[in-house]
């Protein structure tokens, strides 16, 4: 099966800018979750979308938002970037207990 | 906050030796999963063990689960250089009626050729 794809793979932004990351789940998977991974905080859950609705949300500020489209593809947006937003952003798609992760988008904020 | 904690944080062993990593978690679970992550890349699902299982095998991997101690271990036998990676345990955490997968802090495993 084709895996979860994330675009772009690498991104450099400056403080104050905004960024949109994209995730295409495995065909048939309707749930998409986003995670932030940093050396200091480890893997932190951002949010989960299911059938175009946010079903679950982690403890991140409102600058972090997301959405899901009718084809289950998901985007996450971070506005007013801060240096601390530099991280690997991972997307996971799931069907039941079957969870698959994408390769991640590495974001560097300068 | 982290649901799980892995121990040790880092482990270096010679190729061919066995590697054991431990995970402790805080709340009751219905399953526990182990993932591998190669340097800065995505997570690869290794194995899922349900709460009513005590041990599970998959190739060179052996996972145990002790729900009374809220702990799990991952054993990799006959390690290879390609096993060098970070290993995470993950548990579903129910939050306001919805489940989210929460990860431990990870064990960084280095296999020395």
Interface residues (C-beta under 8 A of the other chain):
Chain A: X4 X33 X35 X42 X43 X45 X48 X55 X56 X58 X88 X90 X92 X97 X99 X100 X101 X102 X103 X104 X106
Chain B: X2 X31 X33 X35 X40 X41 X42 X43 X44 X45 X48 X88 X95 X96 X98 X99 X100 X101 X102 X103 X104 X105 X106
